[in-house]
Amino acid sequence: MRTNASINMTQGRPTGLLLRFAIPMLIGNIFQQAYSLADSVIVGQFVGASALAAVGSTGSVTFLFFSVCNGIASGSGIVTSQYFGAGDPMKTKTAIANAAYIMFAASLVMGVIAFLAAPAVLGLMETPPEVLADATLYMRMSCIGVPLVAVYNYASSMLRALGDSRTPLYFLILSCLLNIALDIFCVRTLQLGVFGAALATIIAQVIAGIGCLLYALKTNPYFQLSRENMRPDWRVIGKSVRLGLPLAMQWSMIAVSTTALQAFVNSFGTEAMAAFTATNRIEQLVHQPYNSIGAALATYTGQNYGAGNMKRVKEGFRHGMLLSAIFTLLMMVAYQLLSEPIMRLFVKETEVITMGAQALRLTSWFYIFLAVIYMSRGVLNGIGDALFAFINGIVEVICRIGLPLLLVLIPGIGLWSIWWTAGVTWLISGLSCLMRYFVWRRKAEAQIAE
């Protein structure tokens, strides 16, 4: 059973399949990042650098609590893609149904915990008193939205597991445009500050989630579930959790490390916080092509691994790396030449613009390691390598917590250790991902030879 929107990645040229999946997802990811970009630009321009610092200081903490939900979604998507690649419609439907139970339970629990813990966590991060109230408000509003955002994460992860990256895109575009309009209305017209920015984002994401899910239920045959499909299947749930929890732990550890880095940034004052927030938002956009190709590679790998085709898995990695290398070259040139005009989109303060522009030029030299991270991760997530996710998370934690403390001791680096930490972390993490990929590949080739 196939649909026009779904892509069977067990047949056809890898480059074409990856691009066909990745391009709609890339557009969707860029629009998704426009949520946070819209918040940052509008808050920075109409409220000021202090409010921008408040919004930015919550990003790593919010990501920490979203990590469990994202991990469960990814684990469920891997299971679904493997059943789909194996040509088992009943198991595919069962995986889709059971994914809903664990994803919504996880999002509700994490949303409540995050809401209650917000003031304490921001206090531990030594958030400056002048931005603490706005940061707490923005984080709590974001936490309220966790169960609501889970609707979109569920629908999109299941559709992408089936090879459909177009349907989630359409609803993201609609939602993003609405978010920007609501941002301007709430922040500029109603003057609701960071509360208005958070409220606009929640409303837009809810619309995207409900719209995407209803459309999938109506048009995609794999979402047309019977009572038998909807019964809890503990084997499927166990497999999804077994694959999803290590990914959740990986992202949680990354979030803990970025939270520790944010606390380090906070020690340099409001200007450094604003510059770090702006460069973070910009680099989130840089991540999206890598993320999109990596997600395409994970689905491609999951389907071909489920079909038992190891040769195509290796081909997919090579093609993904080639596409990523081309993008890396383009981005390095762009950020070396255009960093200051880009920073001016976020803030008006000259000191923050100069600081952020120099930081972007610095980190752009390390983008090639992002390509290695996302391509290796795509393959390893696609085969369900749970140990890799745990190892990669530990590497990120050690780097983001340890490197700033070491780099700041080097004469002349000072606050630039913030951005040197990002680049060196990508380098070390990328090499560890690549090593893990080659270890897996040697084992797979040895098994095939036997």
C-alpha positions in Angstrom: 0.0 0.0 0.0 1.6 3.3 -1.1 0.4 6.8 -1.4 1.5 9.5 -3.8 2.9 11.6 -0.9 4.9 8.7 0.6 8.3 7.8 -0.9 9.6 4.2 -1.1 13.3 4.7 -0.6 14.3 1.1 -1.2 14.3 1.8 -4.9 15.9 4.5 -7.1 19.0 6.7 -7.0 20.0 7.8 -3.5 20.7 11.5 -4.4 17.3 12.0 -6.0 15.5 10.3 -3.1 17.4 12.3 -0.5 16.7 15.6 -2.3 13.1 14.7 -2.9 12.6 14.2 0.8 15.1 16.8 2.1 14.0 19.8 0.1 10.4 20.0 1.4 11.7 19.3 4.9 14.4 22.0 4.6 11.8 24.5 3.6 9.7 23.4 6.5 12.6 23.6 9.0 13.5 27.1 7.8 9.9 28.1 8.4 9.9 26.4 11.7 13.1 28.3 12.7 11.3 31.4 11.6 9.2 31.0 14.8 12.2 31.7 17.0 13.7 34.2 14.5 10.4 36.2 14.4 10.4 36.3 18.2 14.0 37.4 18.3 13.8 40.0 15.6 10.5 41.5 16.7 11.4 41.5 20.4 14.9 42.8 19.7 13.7 45.7 17.4 10.5 46.7 19.3 11.4 45.9 22.9 15.2 46.0 23.1 18.4 44.0 23.7 17.4 43.2 27.3 14.2 41.5 26.2 16.1 39.7 23.4 18.5 38.4 26.1 15.6 37.2 28.2 14.1 35.2 25.2 17.5 33.8 24.3 18.4 32.7 27.9 15.5 30.3 27.9 16.3 28.5 24.6 18.7 25.8 26.0 16.4 25.2 29.0 13.3 24.8 27.0 15.2 22.5 24.6 16.1 20.3 27.6 12.4 19.6 28.4 11.5 19.2 24.8 14.3 16.6 24.3 12.3 13.7 25.8 9.4 14.4 23.4 11.7 14.7 20.4 13.5 11.5 21.4 10.3 9.5 21.6 9.1 11.0 18.3 12.3 10.0 16.6 12.3 6.5 18.1 8.7 5.9 17.0 9.6 7.2 13.6 12.5 4.8 13.2 10.2 1.8 14.1 7.5 3.0 11.7 10.0 3.5 8.8 11.5 0.1 9.3 8.0 -1.6 9.2 7.2 0.5 6.2 10.4 -0.4 4.4 9.8 -4.1 5.2 6.4 -3.8 3.4 4.2 -4.6 6.5 1.1 -2.4 6.4 -0.5 -3.8 9.6 2.7 -3.3 11.7 3.1 0.2 10.2 -0.4 1.2 11.3 0.1 -0.3 14.7 3.4 1.6 15.2 1.6 4.9 14.2 -1.2 4.3 16.7 1.0 3.3 19.6 3.3 6.3 18.9 0.5 8.6 19.8 0.1 7.1 23.3 3.7 7.4 24.4 4.3 10.8 22.7 1.3 12.6 24.3 2.0 11.0 27.7 5.7 12.1 27.6 4.8 15.7 26.4 2.2 16.2 29.2 4.6 15.0 31.9 7.5 17.1 30.6 5.4 20.2 30.1 4.2 20.1 33.8 7.7 19.5 35.1 9.2 22.3 33.0 6.6 24.8 34.0 7.2 24.2 37.7 11.0 24.1 37.4 11.4 27.3 35.3 12.3 29.8 38.1 14.7 27.4 39.8 16.5 26.4 36.6 16.9 30.0 35.4 18.2 31.0 38.9 20.8 28.2 38.8 21.9 29.6 35.4 22.6 32.9 37.1 20.3 34.8 34.7 20.8 38.5 35.4 18.1 40.1 37.6 17.1 42.6 35.0 16.0 39.9 32.6 14.9 37.1 35.0 11.2 38.1 35.2 10.8 38.2 31.4 12.9 35.0 31.0 10.7 33.1 33.5 7.5 34.3 31.8 8.7 33.3 28.3 9.9 29.9 29.4 6.6 29.1 31.3 4.6 30.1 28.2 6.8 27.8 26.1 6.3 25.0 28.6 2.5 25.3 28.4 2.8 24.7 24.7 4.8 21.4 25.0 1.7 19.1 24.9 0.2 21.2 22.1 3.4 21.2 20.0 3.4 17.4 20.4 0.5 17.1 18.1 2.5 18.5 15.2 5.6 16.5 16.2 3.6 13.3 16.2 1.9 13.9 12.9 5.0 15.1 11.1 7.3 12.3 12.5 4.9 9.6 11.4 4.4 11.1 7.9 8.2 11.5 7.4 8.7 7.9 8.5 6.5 7.0 5.5 8.6 9.2 3.3 6.2 12.1 3.2 8.0 15.4 4.0 5.7 17.6 1.9 2.5 17.5 4.0 4.1 18.8 7.2 5.7 21.6 5.1 2.4 23.0 4.0 1.0 23.4 7.5 4.3 24.8 8.8 4.3 27.5 6.1 0.7 28.5 7.0 1.6 28.5 10.7 4.8 30.5 10.3 3.1 33.3 8.4 0.4 33.4 11.1 3.1 33.4 13.8 4.8 36.4 12.3 1.5 38.3 11.9 0.6 37.5 15.5 4.0 38.4 16.8 3.8 41.9 15.3 0.2 42.3 16.5 1.0 41.1 20.1 4.4 42.7 20.6 4.2 45.9 18.6 0.4 46.7 18.6 -0.7 45.3 21.9 2.8 45.8 23.5 2.6 42.5 25.3 6.4 42.1 25.2 7.8 38.6 25.6 4.4 37.2 26.7 3.0 38.3 23.3 5.9 36.6 21.4 5.4 33.3 23.2 1.6 33.4 22.9 1.9 34.0 19.1 4.2 31.0 18.7 1.9 28.7 20.7 -1.2 29.6 18.7 0.7 29.1 15.4 2.1 25.8 16.4 -1.3 24.5 17.6 -2.8 25.4 14.2 0.0 23.6 12.4 -0.4 20.5 14.6 -4.1 20.1 14.4 -4.2 20.8 10.7 -1.4 18.4 9.8 -3.0 15.6 11.9 -6.5 16.0 10.5 -5.2 16.1 7.0 -3.2 12.9 7.6 -6.2 11.1 9.1 -8.3 12.0 6.0 -5.9 11.4 3.2 -3.2 8.9 4.2 -4.3 5.3 4.3 -1.8 4.4 7.0 -3.5 6.8 9.4 -6.9 5.1 8.8 -6.7 2.8 11.8 -8.8 -0.1 12.8 -9.6 -1.1 16.4 -7.0 -3.8 16.2 -4.4 -1.3 15.2 -5.3 1.0 18.1 -4.9 -1.6 20.8 -1.7 -1.0 22.9 1.0 -3.2 21.5 3.6 -3.5 24.2 6.2 -4.9 21.8 5.9 -1.9 19.5 5.8 0.5 22.4 8.8 -1.2 24.0 10.8 -1.0 20.7 9.9 2.7 20.3 10.8 3.6 23.8 14.0 1.5 23.6 15.1 3.4 20.5 13.6 6.8 21.6 15.0 7.0 25.2 18.7 7.0 24.2 17.9 9.7 21.6 16.1 11.6 24.3 19.0 11.1 26.7 21.4 12.3 23.9 19.4 15.5 23.3 18.9 16.0 27.1 22.6 15.8 27.7 23.2 18.2 24.8 20.6 20.5 26.3 22.2 20.3 29.7 25.5 21.2 28.2 24.0 24.2 26.3 22.3 25.3 29.5 25.7 25.2 31.2 27.2 27.2 28.3 24.3 29.7 28.6 25.2 30.2 32.3 28.8 30.9 31.2 27.5 33.4 28.6 25.3 35.1 31.3 28.5 35.9 33.3 29.6 38.2 30.5 26.6 40.5 30.8 23.6 41.5 28.7 25.4 42.5 25.5 27.1 39.1 25.3 23.8 37.4 26.0 22.1 39.4 23.2 24.9 38.6 20.7 24.9 35.0 21.7 21.1 34.8 21.3 21.3 36.4 17.8 24.2 34.1 16.6 22.4 31.1 18.0 19.2 32.0 16.1 21.2 32.5 12.9 23.2 29.2 13.3 19.9 27.4 13.9 19.2 28.2 10.3 22.6 27.0 9.3 21.8 23.6 10.9 18.6 23.2 8.9 20.0 21.9 5.6 22.2 19.5 7.5 19.3 18.5 9.6 17.0 18.0 6.6 19.5 15.8 4.7 20.3 13.9 7.9 16.5 13.3 8.5 16.1 12.2 4.9 19.1 9.9 5.4 17.6 8.5 8.6 14.3 7.6 6.8 16.2 6.3 3.8 18.4 4.2 6.1 15.5 2.9 8.2 13.6 1.8 5.1 16.6 0.1 3.5 17.7 -1.4 6.8 14.2 -2.8 7.2 14.4 -4.2 3.7 17.9 -5.7 4.5 19.8 -3.7 1.8 23.1 -2.7 3.4 24.7 -1.6 0.1 22.1 1.1 -0.3 22.6 2.3 3.3 26.4 2.9 2.5 25.5 4.6 -0.8 23.1 6.9 1.1 25.8 8.1 3.5 28.2 9.0 0.6 25.5 10.9 -1.3 24.5 12.7 1.9 28.0 13.8 2.6 28.5 15.2 -0.9 25.3 17.3 -0.7 26.3 18.6 2.7 29.8 19.5 1.6 28.4 21.7 -1.2 26.1 23.5 1.2 29.0 24.0 3.7 31.1 25.8 1.1 28.2 28.2 0.2 27.5 29.0 3.9 31.1 29.7 4.7 31.4 32.2 1.9 28.1 33.9 2.9 28.9 34.3 6.5 32.4 35.7 5.9 30.9 38.4 3.7 27.4 39.1 5.2 27.7 38.7 8.9 27.2 42.3 9.9 24.1 43.0 7.7 22.6 39.8 9.1 23.2 40.9 12.7 21.6 44.2 12.0 18.3 42.4 11.5 18.3 41.5 15.2 19.5 44.5 17.1 20.4 48.2 16.7 23.2 48.3 19.3 26.6 48.7 17.5 28.5 46.7 20.1 26.2 43.7 19.9 26.3 43.8 16.0 30.1 43.9 15.9 30.5 41.1 18.5 27.9 38.9 16.8 29.4 39.4 13.3 32.9 38.4 14.4 31.4 35.4 16.2 29.6 34.2 13.0 32.8 34.5 11.0 34.7 32.5 13.5 32.2 29.6 13.8 31.6 29.3 10.0 35.1 27.7 9.7 33.7 24.7 11.6 30.6 24.0 9.6 32.0 21.0 7.8 32.0 19.1 11.1 28.2 19.8 11.3 27.9 17.9 8.0 29.8 14.9 9.5 27.6 15.0 12.6 24.3 15.0 10.8 25.1 12.5 8.1 26.6 10.0 10.6 23.7 10.5 12.9 21.2 10.0 10.1 22.6 6.6 9.3 23.1 5.5 12.9 19.6 6.7 14.0 18.1 4.9 11.0 19.5 1.5 12.0 18.5 2.1 15.6 22.0 2.4 17.1 21.0 3.3 20.7 24.5 3.2 22.1 25.7 5.8 19.6 23.1 8.4 20.8 24.3 7.9 24.4 28.0 8.2 23.5 27.4 11.3 21.4 25.4 13.0 24.2 28.3 12.4 26.6 30.8 13.9 24.2 28.6 17.1 23.8 28.3 17.5 27.6 32.0 17.1 28.3 32.9 19.6 25.5 30.3 22.3 26.3 31.0 22.2 30.0 34.7 21.7 30.0 35.9 23.7 27.0 34.7 27.2 28.1 36.5 26.7 31.4 39.7 25.8 29.6 39.5 28.3 26.7 38.7 31.3 28.9 42.1 30.8 30.6 44.0 31.4 27.3 45.2 35.0 27.1 43.3 37.1 24.6 40.3 34.8 24.2 38.0 36.0 27.0 34.3 36.0 25.9 35.3 34.6 22.5 35.6 31.3 24.3 31.8 31.2 24.0 32.0 30.7 20.2 35.3 28.8 20.1 33.5 26.3 22.4 30.8 25.8 19.7 33.3 25.2 16.9 35.6 22.9 18.8 32.5 20.9 20.1 31.4 20.3 16.6 34.8 19.1 15.6 35.1 16.6 18.4 31.5 15.4 18.2 31.9 15.0 14.4 34.9 12.9 14.7 33.3 10.7 17.3 30.2 10.3 15.1 32.4 9.3 12.1 34.3 6.8 14.1 31.0 5.2 15.3 29.7 5.0 11.8 32.8 3.2 10.5 32.7 0.8 13.4 29.1 -0.1 12.5 30.0 -0.4 8.8 32.8 -2.8 9.4 30.6 -5.0 11.6 27.8 -4.9 9.0 30.2 -5.9 6.2 31.7 -8.7 8.3 28.2 -10.1 8.9 27.4 -9.9 5.2 30.6 -11.7 4.3 29.7 -14.5 6.7 
